[in-house]
Amino acid sequence: MLLAVLEWLALRRKRPGAHGIWTAAAFAAFLLRQHHRRVVRERVSLREELRPGESLLITHTDTPHG
């Protein structure tokens, strides 16, 4: 939410003749919000209850999408 407010404020302050830092702030806030959305979407969770004596092996492999 703070990023959304920062992006909104920076877009309002971005005017011809204004300091270029507001354009950079708006762009950075936009990129951070997009990154957070992508991370949340890619998150995978698994819940497994193990009985005594059982074990779990977790591996991670990156496969290219396409």
C-alpha atoms as an extended CHARMM CRD file, in Angstrom:
* protein
*
        66  EXT
         1         1  MET       CA              0.0000000000        0.0000000000        0.0000000000  PROA      1               0.0000000000
         2         2  LEU       CA              2.8600000000        2.3620000000        0.7710000000  PROA      2               0.0000000000
         3         3  LEU       CA              4.2990000000        1.7520000000       -2.6860000000  PROA      3               0.0000000000
         4         4  ALA       CA              0.9440000000        2.5640000000       -4.2630000000  PROA      4               0.0000000000
         5         5  VAL       CA              0.8050000000        5.8610000000       -2.3680000000  PROA      5               0.0000000000
         6         6  LEU       CA              4.3890000000        6.6870000000       -3.3470000000  PROA      6               0.0000000000
         7         7  GLU       CA              3.6500000000        5.9080000000       -6.9930000000  PROA      7               0.0000000000
         8         8  TRP       CA              0.4890000000        8.0480000000       -6.9210000000  PROA      8               0.0000000000
         9         9  LEU       CA              2.3090000000       10.9600000000       -5.2930000000  PROA      9               0.0000000000
        10        10  ALA       CA              5.2260000000       10.7440000000       -7.7110000000  PROA      10              0.0000000000
        11        11  LEU       CA              2.9040000000       10.6540000000      -10.7200000000  PROA      11              0.0000000000
        12        12  ARG       CA              1.1020000000       13.7570000000       -9.4580000000  PROA      12              0.0000000000
        13        13  ARG       CA              4.3900000000       15.6200000000       -8.9330000000  PROA      13              0.0000000000
        14        14  LYS       CA              5.7440000000       14.5960000000      -12.3480000000  PROA      14              0.0000000000
        15        15  ARG       CA              5.1350000000       17.6640000000      -14.4950000000  PROA      15              0.0000000000
        16        16  PRO       CA              7.0420000000       19.3340000000      -17.3020000000  PROA      16              0.0000000000
        17        17  GLY       CA              9.7970000000       21.3700000000      -15.6930000000  PROA      17              0.0000000000
        18        18  ALA       CA              9.6010000000       19.4490000000      -12.4120000000  PROA      18              0.0000000000
        19        19  HSD       CA             12.5910000000       17.6490000000      -10.9730000000  PROA      19              0.0000000000
        20        20  GLY       CA             13.2980000000       14.2980000000      -12.6760000000  PROA      20              0.0000000000
        21        21  ILE       CA             13.4990000000       12.4850000000       -9.3520000000  PROA      21              0.0000000000
        22        22  TRP       CA              9.6910000000       12.2300000000       -9.2650000000  PROA      22              0.0000000000
        23        23  THR       CA              9.6660000000       10.3360000000      -12.5630000000  PROA      23              0.0000000000
        24        24  ALA       CA             12.3320000000        7.9940000000      -11.2120000000  PROA      24              0.0000000000
        25        25  ALA       CA             10.3920000000        7.5010000000       -7.9540000000  PROA      25              0.0000000000
        26        26  ALA       CA              7.1820000000        6.6830000000       -9.8330000000  PROA      26              0.0000000000
        27        27  PHE       CA              8.9970000000        4.2100000000      -12.0780000000  PROA      27              0.0000000000
        28        28  ALA       CA             10.8090000000        2.5470000000       -9.1600000000  PROA      28              0.0000000000
        29        29  ALA       CA              7.5700000000        2.1980000000       -7.1730000000  PROA      29              0.0000000000
        30        30  PHE       CA              5.8480000000        0.6900000000      -10.2080000000  PROA      30              0.0000000000
        31        31  LEU       CA              8.6550000000       -1.8490000000      -10.7200000000  PROA      31              0.0000000000
        32        32  LEU       CA              8.6630000000       -2.8310000000       -7.0360000000  PROA      32              0.0000000000
        33        33  ARG       CA              4.8960000000       -3.3830000000       -7.0410000000  PROA      33              0.0000000000
        34        34  GLN       CA              5.1730000000       -5.5640000000      -10.1610000000  PROA      34              0.0000000000
        35        35  HSD       CA              7.9810000000       -7.5790000000       -8.5770000000  PROA      35              0.0000000000
        36        36  HSD       CA              5.9470000000       -8.1580000000       -5.3930000000  PROA      36              0.0000000000
        37        37  ARG       CA              2.9720000000       -9.3510000000       -7.4480000000  PROA      37              0.0000000000
        38        38  ARG       CA              5.1570000000      -11.8020000000       -9.3810000000  PROA      38              0.0000000000
        39        39  VAL       CA              6.7650000000      -13.1920000000       -6.2160000000  PROA      39              0.0000000000
        40        40  VAL       CA              3.3840000000      -13.7700000000       -4.5630000000  PROA      40              0.0000000000
        41        41  ARG       CA              2.0250000000      -15.4670000000       -7.6880000000  PROA      41              0.0000000000
        42        42  GLU       CA              5.0240000000      -17.8330000000       -7.9520000000  PROA      42              0.0000000000
        43        43  ARG       CA              4.9560000000      -18.8820000000       -4.3050000000  PROA      43              0.0000000000
        44        44  VAL       CA              4.1970000000      -22.5770000000       -3.8230000000  PROA      44              0.0000000000
        45        45  SER       CA              3.3130000000      -24.1220000000       -0.5060000000  PROA      45              0.0000000000
        46        46  LEU       CA              2.7980000000      -27.7320000000        0.4820000000  PROA      46              0.0000000000
        47        47  ARG       CA              1.6900000000      -29.0930000000        3.8020000000  PROA      47              0.0000000000
        48        48  GLU       CA              2.3540000000      -32.7240000000        4.5900000000  PROA      48              0.0000000000
        49        49  GLU       CA              1.9110000000      -34.4800000000        7.9110000000  PROA      49              0.0000000000
        50        50  LEU       CA              4.5510000000      -37.0980000000        8.5660000000  PROA      50              0.0000000000
        51        51  ARG       CA              4.1810000000      -40.0630000000       10.8390000000  PROA      51              0.0000000000
        52        52  PRO       CA              6.9790000000      -41.0700000000       13.2000000000  PROA      52              0.0000000000
        53        53  GLY       CA              9.8650000000      -42.5820000000       11.2510000000  PROA      53              0.0000000000
        54        54  GLU       CA              8.8850000000      -40.9590000000        7.9240000000  PROA      54              0.0000000000
        55        55  SER       CA             11.0730000000      -38.4060000000        6.2000000000  PROA      55              0.0000000000
        56        56  LEU       CA             10.6430000000      -35.8990000000        3.4260000000  PROA      56              0.0000000000
        57        57  LEU       CA             13.1420000000      -35.0060000000        0.6980000000  PROA      57              0.0000000000
        58        58  ILE       CA             12.7230000000      -31.6190000000       -0.9590000000  PROA      58              0.0000000000
        59        59  THR       CA             14.4840000000      -30.7680000000       -4.2150000000  PROA      59              0.0000000000
        60        60  HSD       CA             14.2860000000      -27.6540000000       -6.3070000000  PROA      60              0.0000000000
        61        61  THR       CA             14.9090000000      -27.6240000000      -10.0300000000  PROA      61              0.0000000000
        62        62  ASP       CA             14.4920000000      -24.7020000000      -12.3540000000  PROA      62              0.0000000000
        63        63  THR       CA             12.9450000000      -25.6560000000      -15.6600000000  PROA      63              0.0000000000
        64        64  PRO       CA             12.7380000000      -23.0860000000      -18.4380000000  PROA      64              0.0000000000
        65        65  HSD       CA              9.2320000000      -22.0790000000      -19.4130000000  PROA      65              0.0000000000
        66        66  GLY       CA              8.4340000000      -22.0900000000      -23.0700000000  PROA      66              0.0000000000
